[in-house]
Amino acid sequence: MNSIKNILLLCTGNSCRSQMAHGWFSYFTGNTANIYSAGIETHGVNPKAIATMAEEGIDISHHTSNLVDEYQSIDFDFIITVCDHAAENCPFIPSKNAVRIHHNFSDPSKLKGTDEAIKNAFRATREEIKLFCNDFVKVNLAQ
């Protein structure tokens, strides 16, 4: 049996993509891993991200927007950046053996348009993140 893994999901504002990934990782690991999400800034959890995840039965309404500095003392197994800006501006995180992974997901929070177009963009990003998280857990966290 493997030890419980610590996973950090890092985005610019810890508002949307990292929050959705946090929800999916919690779901796919069945809470058998410690999942953390943080930003290099905090923008609060995006209400549209909360609503979009709720459509899939995943409640992220209790999540908070956290600064990456809050987790400096945790030894992470995986650090996953979910946007290019975070990957380029990520502060040094002193995790000895962390595997660093980058995947730039589309940012629905920047979209301008009709309510329906914005909802669809959030749903598309949710599905991108769902596939990534499901595959990641199968490959890297299989018991």
C-alpha positions in Angstrom: 0.0 0.0 0.0 1.4 3.4 -1.0 1.7 6.2 1.4 -0.8 9.0 1.1 0.4 11.5 -1.6 0.4 15.3 -1.3 -0.7 17.0 -4.4 -0.6 20.8 -5.0 -2.6 22.4 -7.8 -1.3 25.8 -8.7 -2.9 28.6 -10.7 -2.6 32.3 -10.9 -5.6 33.3 -8.7 -6.7 30.0 -7.2 -10.2 30.9 -8.4 -11.3 28.7 -11.2 -9.1 26.0 -12.9 -7.2 24.9 -9.8 -10.4 24.8 -7.8 -12.1 22.6 -10.4 -9.0 20.4 -10.5 -9.1 20.2 -6.6 -12.7 19.0 -6.8 -12.0 16.4 -9.5 -8.8 15.1 -7.7 -10.8 14.7 -4.4 -13.5 12.9 -6.3 -11.2 10.5 -8.3 -8.9 9.7 -5.4 -11.9 9.1 -3.0 -10.1 11.4 -0.6 -7.1 9.0 -0.4 -4.7 11.8 -1.3 -4.1 15.1 0.3 -5.2 17.7 -2.3 -4.2 21.4 -2.0 -4.9 24.2 -4.4 -3.3 27.6 -4.3 -2.5 30.6 -6.4 0.4 33.0 -6.7 -2.4 35.5 -5.9 -5.9 35.0 -4.4 -9.0 36.0 -6.3 -11.7 34.1 -4.3 -13.4 31.0 -5.6 -15.3 31.8 -8.9 -19.1 31.4 -8.4 -19.3 30.0 -12.0 -16.7 27.4 -11.2 -18.8 26.4 -8.1 -22.0 26.2 -10.2 -20.3 24.3 -13.0 -18.9 21.6 -10.7 -22.2 21.4 -8.9 -23.8 20.3 -12.2 -21.6 17.2 -11.9 -22.4 16.6 -8.2 -19.1 18.0 -6.9 -19.3 20.6 -4.2 -16.4 23.0 -4.1 -18.5 25.8 -2.4 -16.5 25.3 0.8 -13.1 25.8 -0.9 -11.1 28.8 -0.1 -8.7 30.8 -2.3 -5.2 30.3 -0.8 -1.7 31.7 -1.4 1.0 29.2 -2.3 3.1 30.6 0.6 0.7 29.0 3.0 1.9 25.5 2.0 5.7 26.1 2.1 6.1 23.5 4.9 4.4 20.6 3.1 6.5 18.1 1.2 4.5 17.6 -2.0 4.7 14.5 -4.2 3.2 16.3 -7.2 3.0 20.0 -8.1 0.7 20.6 -11.0 0.5 24.0 -12.6 -2.8 24.5 -14.5 -2.0 27.7 -16.3 1.0 29.1 -18.2 1.2 32.2 -16.0 1.5 30.1 -12.8 4.1 27.9 -14.5 6.2 30.9 -15.5 5.8 32.8 -12.2 5.7 29.9 -9.7 7.7 30.7 -6.6 10.2 28.1 -5.4 8.5 25.4 -3.4 10.9 23.4 -1.3 9.5 19.9 -1.9 12.4 17.5 -2.1 11.1 15.0 -4.5 8.1 16.7 -6.1 7.3 15.7 -9.6 6.4 19.0 -11.4 3.7 18.7 -14.1 2.3 21.5 -16.3 -1.0 21.5 -18.2 -2.4 24.7 -19.4 -6.2 24.5 -19.3 -8.4 27.1 -21.1 -9.5 29.9 -18.8 -13.3 30.4 -19.0 -13.2 33.3 -16.5 -11.7 35.6 -19.2 -14.4 35.0 -21.8 -16.7 37.8 -22.8 -20.1 36.9 -24.4 -23.5 35.7 -23.7 -24.4 33.9 -20.5 -24.8 30.7 -22.5 -21.4 31.0 -24.2 -19.8 31.6 -20.8 -21.6 28.6 -19.2 -20.4 26.4 -22.1 -16.8 27.6 -21.8 -16.9 26.7 -18.1 -18.3 23.3 -18.9 -15.7 22.7 -21.6 -12.9 23.6 -19.1 -14.5 21.4 -16.5 -14.4 18.4 -18.9 -10.8 19.1 -19.9 -9.8 19.1 -16.3 -11.9 16.0 -15.5 -10.2 14.0 -18.2 -6.7 15.1 -17.1 -7.4 14.3 -13.4 -9.0 10.9 -14.1 -6.0 9.9 -16.3 -3.5 11.3 -13.8 -5.0 9.3 -10.9 -5.1 6.1 -13.0 -1.4 6.4 -14.0 0.2 8.0 -10.9 -2.0 7.0 -7.9 -3.2 3.5 -8.7 -3.1 1.4 -5.6 
